[in-house]
Amino acid sequence: MKQNYYIFNNGRLKRQENTIFFEKEDGSKSVIPIENTEALYAFGEIDFNTKLFNYLAQKGIPVHVFNYYGFYSGSYYPREYLNSGQLLVKQVNHYTSRQKRIVLAKAFVDAASFNILKNLRYYGNRGKGLDEYINTIEGFRAQIEKINAVEELMGLEGNIRNTYYKAWPIIIDQEIEFERRVKQPPDNMINALISYLNSMVYTTCLSELYHTQLSPLISYLHEPGERRFSLSLDLAEIFKPIFSDRTIFTLLNRQQITEKDFMMEVNCCYLNEKGRKTVVKEYDEKLKTIINHKKLERQVSYRYLIRLECYKLVKHLIGEQEYEGFKIWW
């Protein structure tokens, strides 16, 4: 199974014949096993050149870039190699048709809210006292099928998320002031972790989409727009409760991440280098987790669940099988 390669140091990525080297500022070099690399994550200040990007494009390897504060900046997305004009037409048709689009949008929200409830019930069964939040979200979920507009559905999804976040101070054992979700910029430890890990989930979904015939630009819950791969946002909604939120709960409740792993600058809270490495290590281990797939009856990684979700979406678009978003069964 291919792996993500994370670069935290400053330096230069360069190609020498059929090998990729990372050269640190002190002159030391390390070889990147390119044949075994799924995607590159650049967290440090790194120099690139077109010779490198041409080679990465040949190998089909995306590069995801993060800025000084650890916030996601953008991705180098190689030329697609699994193009399908027929599927693209069907993908657009399901967006332009109000009726077809809402079906998929509802499926994304239904699966995402189910996985959110799964998290709440997990901690509720361990004496956290979350019945109020569980009941409220169940009430919101009951409204999904009645909605006929994507904008209204997005509002409902926002209400579910806000209710979910209100339960976090009860789930998290550390005493951290967290009243609401603040994104730009995050204002406390929890918001910083959410922003950081949500961007990791987004880029993971984008990497998996690259290996399918789906266009990442055409989405159904989020509005397609310029300068973003909006289908990755749709898929990320389903997997954030599993990959992002559960990682946050684990890191904080096990004291693997504490106040010492953050920095504050003018109402902006962000992870320091040590904190980023700790978070990425835990996140990457989660992606590698192997489970027995109840339908396929074989073992798959958490990360491969996203690829399977893409295949399910393709089957829906070509009329082979109605799409149902991934729901945690364990």
N, C-alpha and C positions, 0 to 999 in steps of 0.2 A: 504494500500500500504506500502510495506517495505521501510525502509529508510537507507541511509548510516550513519555510525557513525564515526565521526572525532575525533582523539585524538591528542591534541597539547602538553599536559603536559608530563614531564618525569615520569616514574614509571614502574609498572609491571602489565601485563594482566594475570589473573589467573582464573582457573576454580575451583569452589567449588560445587560438586555434579552437578546439572543441571543449574547452574548459572555462568555467567561470571562477574568478578569484575575487575575494574581498580583501582589499589592502587597507589596513588600519593606518591611522595617522603616524604611528611609530614605525611604519615600514613593514611590520609583520603581515603575513598573508595566510589566508585560510581558503581551502577549496570548497566550493558549494557543489554537492552531488546533484548535478543538474538533471540527470535521468530519473532521479528519485524525488524531485521537487515538484510539489503541486502549485505553490504560489510563493512569492517573496513579499515579506512585510518589512518596509523600511522605516524604522523609528529614529535613526540617527541622521546626521547631516551627511548625505551620501552623494557623490558625484557619479553620473551616468554618461554614456555616450551612445550614439546611434548604432555603432557596431554591436554593442551589448544588446540593445533593444531588438535589432534585427535577428540576433541569435535567439533571444527569448521568444520572439514571435514564431520562429521556426519550431521551437519546442512547445509552443502553446502555453507559456507560463505568464500569468498576470503578475503585476507588481502593484502593491497597495502602499501608498505613501501617507505617513503621519507627520504632523508638524512638531515644532519644539515642545508644545504642551501635551503632545500625545494624542491630539485630536485628528481625526481622519481628514485628509486633504483631497485625495483623489486616487484614481487607479489608472495604470497603463493596461489597457484591455487589448490583447493581440487581435489581429484580423481573424474573424470567425472562420473556422474550418469545417463546420458542420451545417452549412447553409441549406435551407429548404424554402424555396419560394412558395411552395404550396402551403407549408405550415405557416409561413409569415402571413399569407393572405387570410388564413383561418384565424390567426391570432389577432389580426387587425379587425376582422369581422366580429369577433367576440367582444372587442372593445367598443366598436361603433354601434353595435346593437345594444340598446339600453337593457333589454330583457336578458340577453346573454351575459352582459357584463355584471349585472346585479347578482346573478346566480353564483358567479365565481367570487365576487366581493363578499357575499354572505358566507360562502364556504371558508374564506380566509378568517373572517371575524369569528365564526363559529368555532373553528379549530383553535385559534389563538385564545379565546376566552375559556374554552374547555381546559386548555393547558394551564392557564392562570388559576382556574378553580382547583386543578389537580395539585398545584403548589400550595394553595391555601389549605386544602383538606389535609395534606401531608403534615403541615405544622399544626393544624387544628387538632388532629388526632394525637398530637404530642403535648396537649395541654396549653396551647397558646391562646385559646379563647377567641376564635376568628369567626364565629357563627354569624355575627352581624354583617360582616363583609361578604361572606359566602352567600348569604341569603339575598343581599342586595344585587350581587353579580348574577345570581340565578334569575332574578327578576329582569335584569337587563337582557340576559340571554333569551328569555322567553319572547322578547320583542323583535328579535332578529328576523324571523320569518315574515313579520307584518310590514317590514320596511321595503319600500320600492324605489328609493333614491340613494345613490352612493353617498351623497353629501350627508344625508341623515344617518346613514350607517356609520360613517366616519365619526359623527358626533356621539353615537352610541358607544362605539369602540373607545372613544376618549373618556366617556363616563365610566366604563369598565376599568380602564387603566387607572383613572384617578382614585376609584374606590380601592383598587388593588394596592396602590401605593400608600394609601392611608393605613393599611395593615402592616406595612413593613416595619415600623418602629416596634411592633409587638413581636414580629418574627426574628428581628435582628437583636442579638444579645448585647451588643455594645450600645452605649448611650450616645446616640448621634441625633442631633436635631434635624429632622426631615419631615417637612410639612407638605411639600408639593414638588412636582417635577419641574426643574429649571434647566434649560438646555444651553442657552447661548448668552453668557457662558455658564457652566455648572457652578453652583455657589457653595456646595458642601461635599463631603466625602462620598455620600451615597449617589448624589447626582453625577459626580465625576466618574464613579464606577459604572453607572448606567450608561452614560454617554460613551465611555471607552469601550465597554463590552458590546453595546448595541452596534457600534461601528465594526467591531470584529465579526459579529454575526452577519451584518450586511455584506462585508467583503467575502466572507465564507460562502454566502449564498451566491454572490456574483461569480466566484471561482467555479462553483458547481454548475451554474447556468452556462458558463463558457463551454462546458463539455456536453452540452445538449444542443438541439436545433432551435431552441427557443430564443427569441430576441429579448434581451434584458430591458429594452426601452419601452415595451408595450405592457402596461399593467392594468389592473382591474379595480383594486381597492384604492390605491394611491393614483393620483392623476399623473399621467405621463408629462414630463416637462423637460426643459433643457438642462444639460449638465448633470444628469443623474440617471442611474439605472433603476427605474422605478419598480420593475418586476422583482428586483432584489428586496425592495422595501416590503412588497406584498408577502414574499416568502419569509422574510425576517420576522414578521409579526407572529407567525406560527412558532418559530424556533427560539425567539427571545426568552420565553418563560423557561425553556429547557436549558439552553446554552448560556444565556446571559444572567438571568435572575438567579438560577440555582448556583451558579458560580459565585455570585455576590454573597448569597446567604452562607455558602460554605466558607469563603475567605474571611468574612467578618465574624461568624460564629466560632470559627476555630482560631481566631486571633492571628490568622496568617497575614492579614492586612489591618493596620492600625493607623492612628493619626500621624505616626512618624513617616508613613509612606506617601504623604501628600504635601503639597506646597500651596500657599495662598498668595495671590497677587491681585490687588484691586478688585475684590469681590469675585475672583475667579479661582476655583479650586481645581487642582490637577495632580495626577500621580507623578511622583518623582521617578527616576530611573529604576531604583530598586523596586518600587511598587509596581511599575509596568512589567518588569521581568517576572515578578511573583504572579501577577494576574494572567499574563500570557501563558506561563507554564501551566497554571491550573486550567485555563481555557483549552489549551492544546491537548492536555491529558483527557479532558472531557470529550473532545472531538474524536479521540482515538478509542474511547470506551466501546467495547464490543457487546452487543446484545443479540439474543436469538429472535429474529423477526418472526412474528406469529403467523404471518401470511406466506412469506417466502419459505419459511421453515429452514432457514440457514442463518449463520451469524453475519452481522453487518456492523459497521462502525456508526457512531452517532453522526459523523459527517456525511456518510453515505446515505443517511436518511433524507438529506436535502436533495441529493441526486435522484433518489426514488420519487420524491415529491415532484420534481420536474417532469419525470417520465409520466406520472399520473396526470399531470396537467396537459401534457401532449396528447395522451389518450382521450381526454375530455374534448380537446380542441378538434380532433379529427373524428369525433363522434363514436369512439370505440367503447368508452366507459365513463360514466358520470364521475366528476371529480369530487372527492371528499377529503378535506384537509387532514393532515396528520394529527392524531390525538394520542397522547401518552397512554400506554396500557399497563405500565409497571408502577 
